[in-house]
Amino acid sequence: MPDPGDRRFLAALEGLRGIAALAIVAHHLRQQVAILLDGVSPGGADLVAPLLENARFGVDLFFILSGFILCHVYLGARAPVTLPAWRRYLLFRI
């Protein structure tokens, strides 16, 4: 976990990125959630169906935020691009 005192760490964006990741999971599990909700309360799935269907936009949000955070961290450092730095960057991406 990054140090919250580090100016490169953007806690609010990391939290939003986490919410986007949860939205992606919810979208993938929408059929199971609908079955579960209908078992608990008839018609309960109808209330959350639009939300779960549109949770697919969490993918877009996640990648946009990830790209912004990467640029913020790596462009903010303004370190020269060297072979070891490039290897380190690629290793962290994996």
N, C-alpha and C positions, 0 to 999 in steps of 0.2 A: 504494500500500500504506500503510495507517495506521501511525503511529508506535507501536511496541510499548510505549513508555514512557507513552503516553496511557492514562489510567485508563479511558477509554471503550472501548479496544480489548480484546477478550476473545479472546486467542489460542486458548485451548482450545476455545471455542465455534466460532471460525472454522475450526479444523481439523476439528471434528466436522461442521460444515456442508459442508466440502469432501468428507468421506467420504460424506455423504448424497448429494451431487451425483454422485459417482462410482457410488454404488449405483443411482441413477436411470439413468445411462448403461448400467450393466451389465444392468439389467432390460430396457431397450430392445434391447439386443444379445444377449439370452439365446439366441435361436435360432441366431445365428451362432456364439456360443460353444459351444453344444451340438454343432454340426456340426464345429467345429474340434477339440473334445475327443474326439469319437468317432473322428475321423480319426487322432488321436495314440494314443489308447488306447481300445479297444472298451469301452463301458460307462462311460467317463470322465465323460460328461455326466450320468449318473445321480447321481454324487456331488455335483455342484454345482447340479443342477436346483432343489432346494428353496431353496437360498440365493438363486439368481438370481430365482426366482419371487417370493420374499418381499422382494426388494430394492425393490419398488414402495413400501414403507413409507418409503423414503428421501424421497419427496415430502412426506409428512406431517412428518417430522423436519426437513427443510429449511425448510419454511414456518413451523413453530413456532419454530425457532431464529432465523430471519430476523426474525420479529415481536418476539421477545424482545430481539434485538440492536438493532433500531430503537427500541424503547421505552427501552432502557438508554441509548442515545446521546442521543435527543432529549428524553426526560423528565429525564435527568440534567443536561442543560444548563440547564433551567428558564428559558430565555430567553423573553421575551414574543413572542407570535405576531404578526408583522407581515407585510405583503404581500410584501416582499422575502424574508423568511425562508421564507414559504410557497412562493414561486416556487422558491427554492433547494432546498427539500425535494422538490418535485415534479420538478425537473430531475434530482436525484440518483436518484429512483425510476425514471426512464426509463432 
